[in-house]
Amino acid sequence: MKISIVTASYNYQDYIKDTIQSVLEQTYQDWELIIVDDCSTDNSVEVIKSFKDNRIKLLINEENKGLKFTLKRGIENASGEWIAILESDDAIREDYLEKKAAVAAKYPDTGLIFNDVEMFGDINRIKELEKTFSKKCDILKRKTYPCNLFKDLMYFNVILTFSAVLVNRDKILQCDFNTPTDKLLDWWLFLHFARNNDFYYIPEKLTKWRIHNDSYLYKKDKTYSYPVNLLAFIDIVKKEKNYKMAIIYTVPIVISTLYRLRVAICQHIKVILGIPLKGAKENT
């Protein structure tokens, strides 16, 4: 079973070498790595071209297109039945593909397989994230897989990073990539994907998730709360004309969204007033 690893690249010259090296060190060898560079202005392309393995394929956008176009282009050009998404500042453990391939072989009808992650980088921010995600991981461990996670995903993105995901190529391409914000493309896609597909969770830290101030999630501002779950929910209701689902879930999802926005507004006010965010690392 061939697995296509898809990496969207943009201005991560300092990290992408480690990303590619982690793929080369995989115990599972039937893979291809498709890197789509979104017109990087640093030396990312030169770093990528320095690797001579013929399983590594580089595509370069003619102009800067953003994450949703870049990621989708990589998936469309993949030849594998399964797609491992790997962000260009992260890495995967040497047995990542081997573990995922075993699950895919055992449960071929499962749409998406994901795993726990090991965070590294900004220590202060990691401490805050661990507090947020630890309870969610405990909830995931109590479920029986494969199972559907649509209800869970409506309130919280239980999949910590794209780099923890192996997904069926044909099924993910059936999803709507037209997210209102590239920052939370993953949550938007996972919610749409969960309407018709089961998920499988591996409680092992197979992904190394780099936490840093230059990440796509943080680089434009210091907050990342956005009601993408509510907007995805509205989009799904419209497309399915499932008004019964709207009646059941609208109130709790709106309350959940308002809480997240309240936290985001407080963070923005602190930024405006020059008050350091809790757990944030000062730039020196």
Secondary structure, DSSP 8 states (H G I E B T S, - for coil): --EEEEEEESS-TTTHHHHHHHHHT-S---EEEEEEE---SSSHHHHHHT---TTEEEEE-SS---HHHHHHHHHHT--SSEEEE--TT-EE-TTHHHHHHHHHHH-TT--EEEEEEEEEE-HHHHHHHHHHHHHHHHHHHTS-SSB--HHHHHH---S--GGGEEEEHHHHTTS----S-GGGHHHHHHHHHHTT--EEEEEEEEEEEEE-TTSTTTSS-S----THHHHHHHHHHHHHT-HHHHHHHHHHHHHHHHHHHHHHHHHHHHHHHT---TT-----
